[in-house]
Amino acid sequence: MAGNKIYVQGSYIDVHDNENVYLNVDKAEVDVEDQTSDEETSLLPEELATKQATKLLDAARKEGWLDEQYHPLLSRAKSAVLADHIAELLGIHQKWKVFESFWRRNNMRGDYNDALNQKQYSKFYEKMNKIIYL
């Protein structure tokens, strides 16, 4: 989204980002920067601290599958499926080590294997493939 501009005409702008900021303007031009802050990416493991990775993580967060710190809001099985998919797209070879450490979970490989035996897995996987891609 970097490089986009928003043109505003009016008397007040209400900006929300942990606090309200009010600007009194007649006309304004605002540059819109990438929504991923340096602070957010610094919390990520090295393998996930890339533009491609944050694109995938942001898509999952937008879908409601991850919270603001990119931690899962899904069941253990679906989280493991999501981790596997993201790792495949990014070419992360030690996916379970990376995601278990980052998400503070154990036995994600077992969770993934459990997901493969669930009927709901196939529907989730189809939806995930449409949303999480490079």
Backbone as CSV, one residue per row, in Angstrom:
resi,resn,N_x,N_y,N_z,CA_x,CA_y,CA_z,C_x,C_y,C_z
1,MET,0.806,-1.183,0.000,0.000,0.000,0.000,0.856,1.256,0.000
2,ALA,2.151,1.128,0.148,3.042,2.262,0.194,2.912,3.076,-1.076
3,GLY,2.967,4.414,-0.893,2.897,5.280,-2.045,1.490,5.726,-2.397
4,ASN,0.470,5.179,-1.782,-0.899,5.611,-2.052,-1.141,6.951,-1.386
5,LYS,-2.026,7.729,-1.951,-2.357,9.028,-1.373,-3.858,9.111,-1.150
6,ILE,-4.212,9.796,-0.094,-5.613,10.067,0.199,-5.779,11.582,0.173
7,TYR,-6.743,12.060,-0.584,-7.016,13.476,-0.653,-8.263,13.757,0.171
8,VAL,-8.168,14.739,1.041,-9.251,15.014,1.981,-9.681,16.461,1.814
9,GLN,-10.985,16.669,1.769,-11.536,18.013,1.810,-12.574,18.038,2.909
10,GLY,-12.551,19.052,3.697,-13.502,19.163,4.789,-12.867,19.889,5.947
11,SER,-13.589,19.962,7.043,-13.076,20.739,8.161,-12.385,19.885,9.218
12,TYR,-12.750,18.596,9.336,-12.122,17.753,10.359,-11.815,16.366,9.817
13,ILE,-10.732,15.799,10.282,-10.379,14.417,10.001,-10.272,13.725,11.349
14,ASP,-10.864,12.567,11.479,-10.794,11.786,12.716,-9.961,10.551,12.436
15,VAL,-8.761,10.476,12.986,-7.853,9.368,12.757,-7.804,8.513,14.022
16,HIS,-7.987,7.208,13.860,-7.958,6.294,15.001,-6.735,5.396,14.916
17,ASP,-5.918,5.416,15.949,-4.802,4.484,16.084,-4.369,4.534,17.541
18,ASN,-5.104,3.857,18.379,-4.907,3.826,19.819,-5.268,5.151,20.498
19,GLU,-5.485,6.181,19.726,-5.952,7.452,20.258,-6.561,8.226,19.103
20,ASN,-7.384,9.189,19.421,-7.986,10.016,18.375,-7.108,11.226,18.116
21,VAL,-6.907,11.518,16.855,-6.168,12.703,16.459,-7.085,13.510,15.559
22,TYR,-7.311,14.744,15.912,-8.203,15.582,15.120,-7.387,16.661,14.421
23,LEU,-7.593,16.792,13.129,-6.907,17.803,12.342,-7.944,18.752,11.761
24,ASN,-7.676,20.013,11.847,-8.566,21.009,11.267,-7.925,21.482,9.969
25,VAL,-8.511,21.066,8.830,-7.936,21.407,7.535,-9.041,21.755,6.545
26,ASP,-8.663,22.485,5.509,-9.579,22.715,4.401,-9.312,21.689,3.309
27,LYS,-8.042,21.436,3.028,-7.632,20.417,2.066,-6.360,19.777,2.607
28,ALA,-6.215,18.480,2.331,-5.005,17.796,2.805,-4.649,16.685,1.839
29,GLU,-3.381,16.371,1.797,-2.890,15.225,1.038,-2.092,14.384,2.025
30,VAL,-2.445,13.099,2.133,-1.819,12.218,3.115,-1.206,11.032,2.395
31,ASP,0.070,10.764,2.666,0.696,9.548,2.160,0.352,8.407,3.095
32,VAL,-0.056,7.275,2.523,-0.400,6.107,3.314,0.740,5.114,3.201
33,GLU,1.319,4.747,4.332,2.445,3.826,4.357,1.956,2.412,4.610
34,ASP,2.848,1.439,4.437,2.573,0.034,4.729,2.099,-0.082,6.164
35,GLN,1.048,-0.875,6.391,0.441,-0.997,7.703,1.254,-1.835,8.678
36,THR,2.249,-2.574,8.231,3.053,-3.401,9.114,4.176,-2.549,9.681
37,SER,4.176,-2.361,10.983,5.195,-1.522,11.604,6.479,-2.315,11.824
38,ASP,7.592,-1.583,12.003,8.864,-2.230,12.291,8.778,-2.987,13.613
39,GLU,8.000,-2.455,14.558,7.849,-3.111,15.853,7.175,-4.476,15.689
40,GLU,6.141,-4.551,14.840,5.454,-5.820,14.614,6.389,-6.846,13.997
41,THR,7.152,-6.443,12.978,8.027,-7.406,12.316,9.208,-7.780,13.188
42,SER,9.611,-6.925,14.131,10.729,-7.276,15.005,10.336,-8.375,15.982
43,LEU,9.044,-8.570,16.220,8.583,-9.617,17.117,8.517,-10.963,16.417
44,LEU,8.641,-10.957,15.118,8.537,-12.180,14.333,9.872,-12.913,14.284
45,PRO,9.818,-14.252,14.196,11.066,-14.987,13.959,11.646,-14.588,12.602
46,GLU,12.914,-14.772,12.445,13.613,-14.368,11.222,12.924,-14.879,9.956
47,GLU,12.454,-16.122,9.988,11.829,-16.737,8.809,10.510,-16.060,8.426
48,LEU,9.885,-15.377,9.383,8.597,-14.724,9.126,8.699,-13.201,9.063
49,ALA,9.900,-12.674,9.192,10.101,-11.227,9.187,10.470,-10.726,7.793
50,THR,9.689,-11.157,6.802,9.902,-10.720,5.419,8.608,-10.106,4.899
51,LYS,8.706,-9.373,3.802,7.500,-8.774,3.213,6.513,-9.844,2.757
52,GLN,7.036,-10.921,2.156,6.146,-11.998,1.699,5.436,-12.644,2.884
53,ALA,6.185,-12.897,3.949,5.595,-13.537,5.127,4.543,-12.636,5.770
54,THR,4.847,-11.341,5.917,3.864,-10.454,6.544,2.633,-10.286,5.659
55,LYS,2.796,-10.398,4.342,1.631,-10.371,3.448,0.702,-11.545,3.770
56,LEU,1.296,-12.732,3.928,0.502,-13.922,4.241,-0.116,-13.819,5.639
57,LEU,0.686,-13.395,6.606,0.192,-13.272,7.978,-0.905,-12.208,8.075
58,ASP,-0.730,-11.106,7.358,-1.762,-10.060,7.362,-3.070,-10.561,6.756
59,ALA,-2.970,-11.377,5.708,-4.182,-11.948,5.109,-4.894,-12.851,6.109
60,ALA,-4.138,-13.642,6.845,-4.728,-14.523,7.865,-5.309,-13.704,9.015
61,ARG,-4.636,-12.622,9.372,-5.142,-11.747,10.449,-6.435,-11.068,10.005
62,LYS,-6.466,-10.619,8.770,-7.664,-9.966,8.237,-8.864,-10.920,8.231
63,GLU,-8.584,-12.195,8.005,-9.641,-13.214,7.985,-10.110,-13.569,9.399
64,GLY,-9.367,-13.119,10.416,-9.729,-13.412,11.802,-9.096,-14.684,12.334
65,TRP,-8.122,-15.197,11.617,-7.448,-16.431,12.030,-6.275,-16.159,12.956
66,LEU,-5.719,-14.943,12.898,-4.598,-14.546,13.743,-4.936,-13.249,14.461
67,ASP,-4.351,-13.050,15.636,-4.572,-11.805,16.367,-3.568,-10.744,15.902
68,GLU,-3.522,-9.634,16.579,-2.653,-8.516,16.186,-1.166,-8.862,16.253
69,GLN,-0.796,-9.824,17.081,0.604,-10.244,17.182,0.876,-11.476,16.319
70,TYR,-0.044,-11.794,15.441,0.049,-12.934,14.524,0.019,-14.281,15.252
71,HIS,-0.663,-14.342,16.368,-0.849,-15.611,17.075,-2.226,-16.167,16.715
72,PRO,-2.354,-17.483,16.632,-3.590,-18.092,16.116,-4.799,-17.920,17.028
73,LEU,-5.935,-17.734,16.382,-7.236,-17.684,17.046,-8.056,-18.912,16.647
74,LEU,-7.406,-19.877,16.029,-8.039,-21.088,15.515,-7.792,-22.257,16.462
75,SER,-8.454,-23.367,16.179,-8.171,-24.599,16.914,-6.718,-25.004,16.664
76,ARG,-6.213,-25.879,17.492,-4.833,-26.356,17.324,-4.647,-27.001,15.949
77,ALA,-5.620,-27.802,15.523,-5.509,-28.499,14.237,-5.485,-27.504,13.073
78,LYS,-6.414,-26.552,13.071,-6.446,-25.569,11.985,-5.217,-24.664,12.014
79,SER,-4.737,-24.336,13.206,-3.521,-23.527,13.312,-2.339,-24.248,12.682
80,ALA,-2.255,-25.548,12.911,-1.164,-26.335,12.329,-1.280,-26.385,10.811
81,VAL,-2.489,-26.488,10.308,-2.709,-26.482,8.851,-2.288,-25.131,8.277
82,LEU,-2.654,-24.059,8.952,-2.274,-22.718,8.516,-0.751,-22.570,8.530
83,ALA,-0.111,-23.014,9.594,1.352,-22.938,9.695,2.011,-23.730,8.572
84,ASP,1.506,-24.912,8.306,2.056,-25.742,7.235,1.942,-25.032,5.888
85,HIS,0.785,-24.450,5.630,0.548,-23.775,4.354,1.477,-22.568,4.189
86,ILE,1.572,-21.757,5.225,2.445,-20.580,5.169,3.900,-21.020,4.980
87,ALA,4.308,-22.030,5.719,5.684,-22.522,5.606,5.975,-23.051,4.193
88,GLU,5.018,-23.743,3.597,5.195,-24.250,2.225,5.366,-23.094,1.244
89,LEU,4.531,-22.081,1.367,4.609,-20.941,0.450,5.933,-20.185,0.594
90,LEU,6.444,-20.129,1.821,7.676,-19.374,2.081,8.936,-20.232,1.982
91,GLY,8.768,-21.546,1.835,9.921,-22.430,1.753,10.638,-22.606,3.085
92,ILE,9.896,-22.563,4.178,10.486,-22.759,5.507,10.619,-24.254,5.746
93,HIS,11.844,-24.716,5.919,12.094,-26.153,6.044,11.822,-26.680,7.450
94,GLN,12.113,-25.910,8.469,11.875,-26.349,9.842,10.616,-25.679,10.382
95,LYS,9.520,-25.913,9.677,8.270,-25.209,9.978,7.779,-25.420,11.397
96,TRP,7.840,-26.657,11.888,7.290,-26.912,13.224,8.130,-26.209,14.284
97,LYS,9.433,-26.215,14.103,10.317,-25.530,15.050,10.009,-24.034,15.070
98,VAL,9.857,-23.444,13.898,9.588,-22.005,13.789,8.244,-21.660,14.426
99,PHE,7.195,-22.348,14.024,5.861,-21.997,14.508,5.624,-22.419,15.959
100,GLU,6.185,-23.539,16.384,6.027,-23.942,17.788,6.674,-22.927,18.713
101,SER,7.828,-22.430,18.327,8.511,-21.422,19.134,7.741,-20.099,19.120
102,PHE,7.337,-19.661,17.934,6.650,-18.375,17.790,5.272,-18.390,18.459
103,TRP,4.519,-19.445,18.265,3.173,-19.526,18.812,3.115,-20.186,20.191
104,ARG,4.292,-20.556,20.724,4.383,-21.183,22.044,3.463,-22.400,22.149
105,ARG,3.600,-23.294,21.190,2.808,-24.530,21.143,3.737,-25.724,20.978
106,ASN,3.301,-26.849,21.455,4.049,-28.095,21.291,3.271,-29.024,20.372
107,ASN,3.980,-29.958,19.766,3.374,-31.035,18.982,2.482,-30.548,17.841
108,MET,2.911,-29.526,17.142,2.116,-29.033,16.014,2.068,-30.051,14.880
109,ARG,3.099,-30.854,14.756,3.066,-31.904,13.735,1.929,-32.881,14.032
110,GLY,1.744,-33.239,15.292,0.636,-34.109,15.697,-0.707,-33.442,15.447
111,ASP,-0.779,-32.126,15.739,-2.012,-31.380,15.471,-2.334,-31.383,13.978
112,TYR,-1.286,-31.239,13.159,-1.467,-31.259,11.707,-1.988,-32.625,11.254
113,ASN,-1.396,-33.683,11.778,-1.849,-35.032,11.420,-3.298,-35.262,11.860
114,ASP,-3.675,-34.730,13.015,-5.070,-34.825,13.469,-6.000,-34.107,12.490
115,ALA,-5.556,-32.949,11.996,-6.389,-32.177,11.066,-6.643,-32.950,9.782
116,LEU,-5.663,-33.686,9.342,-5.821,-34.443,8.098,-6.927,-35.488,8.201
117,ASN,-7.262,-35.905,9.409,-8.304,-36.914,9.625,-9.688,-36.308,9.872
118,GLN,-9.786,-34.981,9.834,-11.069,-34.319,10.092,-11.712,-33.874,8.785
119,LYS,-13.025,-34.037,8.691,-13.746,-33.630,7.476,-13.672,-32.123,7.260
120,GLN,-13.749,-31.359,8.346,-13.752,-29.903,8.218,-12.424,-29.371,7.671
121,TYR,-11.381,-30.183,7.756,-10.070,-29.784,7.255,-10.128,-29.413,5.781
122,SER,-10.795,-30.211,4.971,-10.799,-29.962,3.527,-11.480,-28.637,3.196
123,LYS,-12.554,-28.290,3.888,-13.227,-27.003,3.643,-12.332,-25.843,4.069
124,PHE,-11.698,-26.004,5.227,-10.788,-24.961,5.701,-9.615,-24.797,4.743
125,TYR,-9.060,-25.914,4.287,-7.921,-25.873,3.378,-8.287,-25.160,2.072
126,GLU,-9.470,-25.449,1.533,-9.914,-24.779,0.302,-10.035,-23.276,0.514
127,LYS,-10.656,-22.882,1.618,-10.817,-21.455,1.911,-9.451,-20.806,2.123
128,MET,-8.576,-21.477,2.853,-7.250,-20.945,3.127,-6.467,-20.735,1.833
129,ASN,-6.557,-21.663,0.901,-5.844,-21.534,-0.375,-6.299,-20.326,-1.180
130,LYS,-7.562,-19.934,-1.028,-8.084,-18.774,-1.750,-7.633,-17.470,-1.100
131,ILE,-7.342,-17.513,0.176,-7.012,-16.289,0.923,-5.521,-16.112,1.142
132,ILE,-4.815,-17.205,1.428,-3.393,-17.141,1.762,-2.578,-17.616,0.558
133,TYR,-2.055,-16.694,-0.195,-1.260,-17.037,-1.380,-0.277,-15.910,-1.669
134,LEU,0.734,-16.205,-2.438,1.717,-15.192,-2.840,1.432,-14.692,-4.232
